[in-house]
Amino acid sequence: MLKDFKEFALKGNLVDMAVGIVLGAAFGTVIKSLVDDLLMPVVSSIFKMPDFTNLFTVLREPANVANVDMNSLEAIREAGGVAFAYGNFINALIAFLLVAFALWMVVRAMNKMKKAEEEAPSGPSSEDLLTEIRDLLAKS
């Protein structure tokens, strides 16, 4: 059983998939930073808002509204209120679109490289070379 597991775990596809998952997680961290730290401040400055995460609509106010900062989504939720947080969704949507665009660019580049490799003229096969050498030796 251990031998079967070792054979399964060391198959090329499984290792490739594991590497892809690790790289995907790291890529997700980079994209999150790109969205949160670089893109959203620019978008927020255009819309004159400091942060999209605080775009929300209160659906049910907390029981003790007097002690709650009603301008903070986190404070409303901590106090037991319910809010429709569409700003968080906007951030997630932008991050998704950036990841999808980046992956599309990677796949596109890989397809171009694969196409160029397929179109590259290949030299004669070793069988053709041996046949040519045989014919030259036969002539002399």
SVG drawing of the C-alpha trace seen along z (x, -y; Angstrom):
<svg xmlns="http://www.w3.org/2000/svg" viewBox="-34 -63 69 65">
<polyline fill="none" stroke="black" stroke-width="0.4" points="0.0,0.0 2.9,-2.4 4.4,-1.6 1.1,-2.5 0.8,-5.7 4.4,-6.7 3.8,-5.9 0.7,-8.0 2.2,-10.9 5.3,-11.1 3.4,-11.1 4.2,-14.1 0.7,-15.5 0.2,-15.5 3.5,-17.3 2.6,-19.8 -0.8,-20.4 0.8,-21.0 3.2,-23.5 0.3,-25.2 -1.7,-25.5 1.2,-27.0 2.0,-29.4 -1.7,-30.3 -1.9,-31.1 1.2,-33.3 -0.2,-34.9 -3.5,-35.6 -1.5,-37.4 0.2,-39.6 -3.0,-40.4 -4.7,-41.2 -1.9,-43.6 -2.1,-45.1 -5.8,-45.8 -5.8,-46.9 -2.5,-48.9 -2.1,-50.3 -5.4,-50.2 -8.0,-50.9 -6.4,-54.1 -6.4,-55.5 -10.0,-54.4 -11.0,-55.7 -9.4,-59.1 -11.3,-59.3 -14.6,-58.7 -13.6,-60.9 -14.0,-57.9 -11.2,-56.7 -12.2,-53.0 -14.8,-51.0 -15.0,-48.5 -17.2,-51.0 -19.8,-51.2 -22.8,-49.5 -26.5,-49.8 -27.9,-49.0 -30.6,-46.4 -31.2,-46.0 -29.8,-48.4 -28.2,-47.1 -30.2,-47.1 -28.2,-49.8 -27.7,-52.3 -26.5,-55.1 -23.2,-53.4 -22.4,-52.3 -20.5,-54.1 -23.0,-53.9 -20.4,-54.8 -18.4,-51.7 -19.4,-48.4 -17.3,-46.5 -18.9,-48.4 -22.4,-47.7 -21.7,-44.0 -20.0,-43.7 -23.1,-45.4 -25.4,-42.8 -26.6,-44.8 -27.0,-43.5 -25.6,-45.4 -25.5,-44.8 -21.8,-45.3 -21.6,-46.0 -18.2,-47.8 -16.5,-44.5 -18.1,-42.9 -16.7,-45.6 -13.2,-45.0 -13.5,-41.3 -14.8,-41.8 -11.9,-44.0 -9.5,-41.5 -11.1,-38.7 -11.0,-40.6 -7.3,-41.4 -6.5,-37.7 -8.5,-36.6 -6.7,-39.2 -3.3,-38.2 -4.0,-34.5 -5.3,-35.2 -2.1,-37.1 0.0,-34.1 -2.1,-31.6 -1.9,-33.8 1.9,-34.1 2.2,-30.3 0.0,-29.6 2.1,-32.0 5.3,-30.2 3.7,-26.8 2.5,-28.0 6.0,-29.4 7.6,-26.1 5.2,-24.2 5.8,-26.5 9.6,-26.4 11.1,-24.4 12.6,-21.2 15.8,-19.8 16.0,-16.4 15.5,-13.5 18.4,-11.2 17.0,-8.6 17.1,-11.0 20.7,-11.9 21.8,-8.3 20.1,-7.6 22.0,-10.6 25.3,-9.4 24.6,-5.9 23.9,-7.2 27.0,-9.4 29.2,-6.4 27.6,-4.2 28.5,-6.8 32.2,-7.0"/>
</svg>
